[in-house]
Amino acid sequence: MDFGVVLQTDPPARDVVAGMRAAEDSGFRYGWTFDSCVLWQEPFVIYSQVLAATSSLVVGPMVTNPSTRDWSVTASLFATLNDMFGNRTVCGIGRGDSARRVIGRKPASLDTLGRAMAVIKELAEGREVEHHGTPVRIPWVRDGKLEVWMAAYGPKALKLVGEQADGFILQTADPDIARWTIGSVREAAEAAGRDPASITMCVAAPAYVGDDLPHQRDQLRWFGGMVGNHVADLVARYGDSGVVPRALTDYIRDREGYDYAHHGKAGNRSTDFVPDSIVDRFCLLGPASAHVERLAELKEIGVDNFALYLMHDQKDKTLAAYGDEVIGRV
């Protein structure tokens, strides 16, 4: 299992660069950031500094979307970084949540997302595509390589992952949900004539190493609220039909709106509806041994990559604990 760290691009950017360098030194192979250019600083500018300050870390957004930038711009950004630093980027992408909603726009459709993934990958790897009705190729790309990992929860999105994406991003560490979603992706891949083993399965979730469980839960409750934004869309689409497991949907019944000004931050009052049981299922808490146990279970299910959200009050200690006590044991 490979490990990644997920940071927000809060100023000053030098702290993000330092955090990514520390993550690589601790054994992490991937460095991710949020991509919501109103709420945080522009990540692609910062990626160039991260790549320059590290030796082999692979960087990318968790996650970008098809709407913030023209697809040719997104492809060129990745291709430029890869040309400068040697194919050390990955494109995490979804329909768009905070980046869209804070400017009054809805997430992109799955059809748009599927077309965007194809165009971005082809252009970033130097091949010609039709974009806006015009044949387009980036002529300066040399031996470019870009994997596209798609974030998904619902049945139709999981099907698209299996049919097209190089990787699957599941933003929750709940083993039951991981088992269902990974199984759905594999089934879709097989139906599309693809090798399911060729798709990287990535679970992304907050982790906090320590002994004060009540405090840890309060610090990570924000994540249940963030996931709840996507779950609310699923409930609106599928209702109580049973298509989506109740393990993923039941907890949002008491959800009352969401304030994106506190998105992804500890103490977000919009997430008070999230019960302790959801925090325990969706996140990794407790001593290092508890993290090792959960990660071993996820690995057995088929998870290849764990991306650790570091948004709490003991970032450095948790990062160090993973380097010293977790990564080597998993």
C-alpha positions in Angstrom: 0.0 0.0 0.0 1.2 3.5 -0.9 0.6 6.5 1.2 -0.3 10.1 0.4 -0.9 13.3 2.4 -3.7 15.8 1.6 -3.2 19.5 2.5 -5.1 22.7 1.9 -3.3 25.4 0.1 -3.7 28.0 2.8 -1.2 30.9 2.8 1.7 31.0 3.2 2.4 28.6 0.4 5.9 27.9 1.8 4.2 26.0 4.7 2.5 23.7 2.1 5.8 23.1 0.5 7.5 22.3 3.8 4.6 20.0 4.7 5.0 18.0 1.5 8.7 17.8 1.9 8.2 16.4 5.5 5.7 13.9 4.1 8.2 12.6 1.6 10.8 12.3 4.3 8.3 10.3 6.4 7.7 7.8 3.6 4.7 9.2 1.8 4.8 8.8 -2.0 1.9 11.2 -3.0 1.2 14.8 -2.1 -2.4 16.0 -2.7 -4.2 19.3 -2.2 -7.7 20.6 -2.4 -8.5 22.5 -5.6 -11.0 25.3 -4.8 -9.4 28.5 -6.0 -11.8 30.9 -4.1 -11.4 29.1 -0.8 -7.6 28.4 -1.1 -4.6 29.5 -3.1 -4.1 28.2 -6.7 -2.6 24.7 -6.3 -0.8 24.4 -9.6 1.4 27.3 -8.8 2.4 25.7 -5.6 2.9 22.2 -7.2 5.9 23.6 -9.1 7.5 24.6 -5.8 6.6 21.2 -4.1 8.1 19.3 -7.0 11.3 21.4 -6.9 11.6 20.8 -3.1 11.1 17.0 -3.3 12.8 14.2 -5.2 10.2 11.7 -6.1 6.9 12.8 -4.6 3.9 12.6 -7.0 1.6 15.6 -6.7 -2.0 16.4 -7.8 -5.4 17.7 -6.8 -7.9 15.9 -4.6 -9.8 16.7 -6.5 -10.1 19.1 -9.5 -13.2 19.2 -11.7 -14.1 19.7 -15.4 -15.4 23.3 -14.9 -12.9 25.5 -13.1 -10.5 25.5 -16.1 -10.8 24.7 -19.8 -9.7 21.1 -20.3 -6.8 22.2 -22.5 -5.6 24.4 -19.7 -5.8 21.6 -17.1 -3.9 19.3 -19.5 -1.3 21.9 -20.2 -0.7 22.5 -16.5 -0.1 18.8 -15.9 2.0 18.5 -19.0 4.2 21.4 -18.1 4.9 20.1 -14.6 5.6 16.7 -16.0 8.0 18.1 -18.6 9.8 20.1 -15.9 10.0 17.4 -13.2 9.6 14.0 -15.0 6.0 12.7 -15.0 5.4 13.2 -11.3 1.8 14.3 -11.4 -1.6 12.6 -11.1 -5.0 14.1 -11.9 -7.6 13.5 -9.2 -10.9 14.6 -10.5 -14.6 14.7 -9.7 -17.8 16.5 -10.6 -16.9 19.5 -8.4 -18.2 20.5 -5.0 -16.8 23.6 -3.2 -15.1 25.0 -6.3 -18.5 25.1 -8.0 -20.9 25.8 -5.2 -19.0 28.8 -3.8 -19.5 30.6 -7.1 -23.1 29.7 -7.4 -22.7 26.8 -9.9 -23.7 23.2 -9.8 -21.4 20.2 -10.1 -20.7 19.0 -13.6 -22.7 16.1 -15.1 -21.1 12.6 -15.3 -21.2 12.9 -19.1 -19.2 16.1 -18.9 -16.8 14.5 -16.4 -16.2 11.5 -18.6 -15.4 13.6 -21.7 -13.2 15.9 -19.6 -11.1 13.0 -18.3 -10.6 11.7 -21.8 -9.5 15.1 -23.3 -7.2 16.0 -20.3 -5.4 12.6 -20.4 -5.0 12.5 -24.2 -3.8 16.1 -24.4 -1.4 15.7 -21.5 0.1 12.6 -23.1 0.6 14.4 -26.4 -2.2 12.9 -28.5 -4.7 14.7 -30.6 -8.3 15.0 -29.5 -11.4 16.9 -30.7 -12.1 19.7 -28.3 -14.8 22.4 -28.8 -15.3 20.8 -32.2 -11.7 21.4 -33.2 -8.8 18.9 -33.5 -6.3 19.9 -30.8 -2.9 18.5 -29.8 -0.2 20.0 -27.5 2.8 19.8 -29.8 5.6 20.2 -27.2 4.6 17.2 -25.0 7.5 14.7 -24.9 6.8 11.3 -23.4 4.1 12.7 -21.2 2.3 10.4 -18.8 -0.8 11.3 -16.7 -3.0 9.0 -14.7 -6.5 10.2 -14.1 -8.1 9.0 -10.8 -11.8 9.7 -10.4 -13.7 10.4 -7.1 -17.1 8.7 -6.9 -19.8 7.4 -4.6 -22.9 6.6 -6.5 -23.7 3.7 -8.9 -23.4 5.6 -12.1 -20.2 7.4 -11.1 -18.7 4.1 -10.0 -19.5 2.6 -13.3 -17.7 5.4 -15.1 -14.6 4.9 -12.9 -14.6 1.2 -14.0 -15.1 2.0 -17.6 -12.5 4.8 -18.0 -10.4 5.9 -15.0 -6.9 4.9 -14.1 -7.7 5.1 -10.4 -10.6 5.3 -8.0 -10.8 7.8 -5.1 -13.1 6.9 -2.3 -13.4 9.7 0.3 -14.2 7.6 3.4 -12.3 4.9 5.2 -15.5 2.9 6.1 -14.6 -0.8 5.2 -18.2 -1.7 4.3 -18.5 1.2 1.9 -15.0 0.5 0.5 -16.0 -3.1 -0.1 -19.2 -2.1 -2.0 -17.7 0.7 -4.1 -14.5 -1.2 -5.0 -16.6 -4.2 -6.0 -18.8 -2.0 -8.2 -15.8 -0.5 -9.9 -14.3 -3.9 -10.6 -17.6 -5.2 -12.0 -17.8 -2.2 -14.3 -14.2 -2.7 -15.4 -14.8 -6.3 -16.3 -18.0 -5.5 -18.2 -16.0 -2.9 -20.2 -13.3 -5.4 -21.0 -10.7 -3.8 -18.7 -8.5 -5.5 -16.2 -9.8 -4.4 -12.8 -6.4 -4.9 -11.3 -5.1 -2.1 -13.5 -7.2 0.5 -11.6 -5.6 2.0 -8.5 -7.9 1.9 -5.5 -7.3 4.9 -3.2 -9.1 5.6 0.0 -8.8 9.2 1.3 -9.8 10.1 4.8 -8.6 12.1 7.9 -6.3 10.4 10.3 -5.3 11.5 13.8 -2.9 9.5 15.9 -3.5 10.0 19.7 -5.3 8.7 22.8 -8.0 11.4 23.4 -10.8 10.0 21.3 -13.5 12.6 22.2 -11.1 15.4 21.1 -10.0 13.5 18.0 -13.7 13.1 17.0 -14.4 16.8 17.4 -11.4 17.6 15.3 -12.4 15.3 12.5 -16.2 15.7 12.5 -15.8 18.2 9.6 -15.2 15.2 7.3 -18.6 13.7 7.8 -20.1 17.0 6.8 -17.9 17.2 3.6 -18.9 13.7 2.6 -22.5 14.6 3.4 -22.5 17.1 0.6 -22.0 14.4 -1.9 -24.3 12.0 -0.1 -27.1 14.6 -0.2 -26.8 14.6 -4.0 -27.1 10.8 -4.0 -30.2 10.8 -1.8 -31.8 13.5 -4.0 -31.1 11.3 -7.0 -31.9 7.8 -5.7 -34.0 8.4 -2.5 -34.4 5.4 -0.3 -34.5 2.9 -3.1 -31.6 0.8 -1.6 -29.4 1.4 -4.6 -26.9 3.2 -2.4 -26.1 1.5 0.9 -27.8 3.0 4.0 -24.4 2.9 5.7 -23.6 5.9 3.5 -26.9 7.7 3.5 -28.7 7.4 6.8 -26.6 9.8 8.8 -27.5 12.9 6.8 -31.2 13.0 7.8 -30.5 15.8 10.3 -28.3 17.8 8.0 -29.3 21.4 7.7 -27.4 23.2 5.0 -23.6 23.7 4.8 -21.3 26.7 5.1 -18.5 26.5 2.7 -16.6 29.3 4.5 -15.5 26.5 6.9 -15.2 23.7 4.4 -12.7 21.1 5.4 -11.9 22.7 8.7 -12.0 21.5 12.3 -14.8 23.1 14.3 -17.1 23.6 11.3 -20.5 24.2 12.9 -22.3 22.9 9.8 -21.2 19.4 10.7 -22.6 19.1 14.2 -25.2 16.7 12.9 -22.4 14.1 12.3 -22.5 11.5 15.1 -19.4 10.0 16.7 -20.2 6.6 15.1 -19.8 8.1 11.6 -16.5 9.8 12.6 -15.2 6.5 13.8 -16.2 4.7 10.6 -15.2 7.3 8.1 -11.9 8.4 9.7 -8.9 6.8 11.4 -8.5 7.6 15.1 -6.8 6.3 18.3 -3.3 5.1 18.7 -1.0 4.0 15.8 -2.0 0.4 16.3 -5.6 1.2 15.6 -4.6 2.9 12.3 -2.5 -0.2 11.3 -5.4 -2.4 12.0 -7.9 -0.4 9.9 -5.4 0.0 7.1 -4.7 -3.8 7.0 -8.5 -4.3 6.7 -8.7 -1.9 3.8 -5.7 -3.5 2.2 -7.4 -6.9 2.4 -10.5 -5.4 0.7 -8.3 -4.2 -2.2 -7.1 -0.7 -1.3 -3.8 0.1 -2.9 -3.3 3.7 -1.7 -4.3 5.6 1.4 -4.4 9.4 1.3 -4.3 11.0 4.7 -6.2 14.3 5.2 -4.2 16.4 7.7 -6.8 19.0 8.9 -6.6 19.0 12.7 -4.5 20.4 15.6 -1.8 17.7 15.6 -0.7 17.5 12.0 3.1 17.2 12.7 2.7 14.5 15.3 0.3 12.5 13.2 2.6 12.8 10.1 5.6 11.7 12.2 3.7 8.8 13.8 2.8 7.5 10.3 6.4 7.6 9.3 7.6 5.9 12.5 4.8 3.5 13.4 2.3 3.0 10.6 3.7 3.0 7.0 6.4 0.4 7.6 3.9 -2.0 9.4 1.3 -1.8 6.5 
